[in-house]
Amino acid sequence: MRLVTTWFGTFITDDEGRVREKRLFPADAGEISRRLEAVDSGGILAEEEKLASGKNVSVRERRLAELGDFVDFPQPEINPADHGFGHELLSMAMLHLGKGRVRARTTPDEHIIQAIRATDDLARINNLMSERLHEWYALNFPELAKLVPEAQYAELIAEFGDRDALLQSGKVDFSDSIGGEVSEGDAKAIQSLAAALLAASEKKKEIEQYIELRMKEIAPNTTHLVGALIGARLISLTGGIDRLSKLPASTVQLLGAEKALFKHIKENAKPPKHGVIFQHPLIHRAPPWQRGKIARAFAAKIVMAVRMDRYGTAFIGPKLEADLNKRIEDIKRRNPNPKARHQKRR
């Protein structure tokens, strides 16, 4: 006796392929797709276990080896129409299966990629709106930009509106503006733009907080070493943490500097020493003549952190950070001053 499974049921057949017993699957596309997925992943179906129970059967699939003797016999032809199943149902089941696999392939780092790109979009929007707000409000009160910090500029406009209301509030002390008068409608429109700018800035902060939390979950070592935003940007530039983990340190060092690298290759320009990792204080606060060496050391540790996040479970972030700091101190000790440039002889 042979145990055989098709897309619409499980069967016991004789050596000639004639059906002796059967357990049909529910005539539902979702139920069939779930069984096909289980078979594809190497599982054993309940219908197979029940049908093989207490019988001496042969199986042709290695996943069923515990239910019977493995024998490489040909798949018997069992017509689905003879059991009330049509090809339309199979098509629907395969559609369900495809959708399920697409959903299953959605990984947490894909959300990180979209989130960091959203912050970039919001940053561009904020810059454009801020520039427009400064130009517009300058028609009424051009001196305000020099009287208050940039962080308070939009807040004051959103709260008080035109120059007269702002001066009366006592928040700003100024009496001789060269700006013109504005109507009530103009002032409300400017206030609305300022409020929109503040809302967009707040949304950007919220998404950055989300990135911070999610990065600590999916890439704790990388986050500890480079920070959530830089780590997320590296993941975004490569298309996922899996791809990032497979890159050499020399490539990670230059991620984000592709234009400068191509310019170096095509026009023999000065080669870049770092990409987005320049945003980290360890690099951008270092003297220019030390940055290249620090960036190489930093990239090497980043690769180790990413690979541990992708393939391991240990939290080695603090150790990597300590080793990196030791290496940076050595670089600073060995390179305290810039190298003297060779002067051309006249």
Stockholm file with secondary structure:
# STOCKHOLM 1.0

chainA/1-346         MRLVTTWFGTFITDDEGRVREKRLFPADAGEISRRLEAVDSGGILAEEEKLASGKNVSVRERRLAELGDFVDFPQPEINPADHGFGHELLSMAMLHLGKGRVRARTTPDEHIIQAIRATDDLARINNLMSERLHEWYALNFPELAKLVPEAQYAELIAEFGDRDALLQSGKVDFSDSIGGEVSEGDAKAIQSLAAALLAASEKKKEIEQYIELRMKEIAPNTTHLVGALIGARLISLTGGIDRLSKLPASTVQLLGAEKALFKHIKENAKPPKHGVIFQHPLIHRAPPWQRGKIARAFAAKIVMAVRMDRYGTAFIGPKLEADLNKRIEDIKRRNPNPKARHQKRR
#=GR chainA/1-346 SS CEEEECSSEEEEECTTCCEEEEEECCSCHHHHHHHHHHHHTTCCCHHHHHHHTTCCCEESSGGGGGGSEECCCCCCCCCGGGGTCCHHHHHHHHHHHHHHHHHHTCCHHHHHHHHHHHHHHHHHHHHHHHHHHHHHHTTTCTTHHHHSCHHHHHHHHHHHCSHHHHHHHTSSCCCCCCCCCCCHHHHHHHHHHHHHHHHHHHHHHHHHHHHHHHHHHHCHHHHHHHCHHHHHHHHHHHTSHHHHHTSCHHHHHHTTCHHHHHHHHHHCCCCCSCSGGGGSHHHHTSCHHHHHHHHHHHHHHHHHHHHHHHHCCCCCHHHHHHHHHHHHHHHHHHCSSCCCCCCCCC
#=GC SS_cons         CEEEECSSEEEEECTTCCEEEEEECCSCHHHHHHHHHHHHTTCCCHHHHHHHTTCCCEESSGGGGGGSEECCCCCCCCCGGGGTCCHHHHHHHHHHHHHHHHHHTCCHHHHHHHHHHHHHHHHHHHHHHHHHHHHHHTTTCTTHHHHSCHHHHHHHHHHHCSHHHHHHHTSSCCCCCCCCCCCHHHHHHHHHHHHHHHHHHHHHHHHHHHHHHHHHHHCHHHHHHHCHHHHHHHHHHHTSHHHHHTSCHHHHHHTTCHHHHHHHHHHCCCCCSCSGGGGSHHHHTSCHHHHHHHHHHHHHHHHHHHHHHHHCCCCCHHHHHHHHHHHHHHHHHHCSSCCCCCCCCC
//
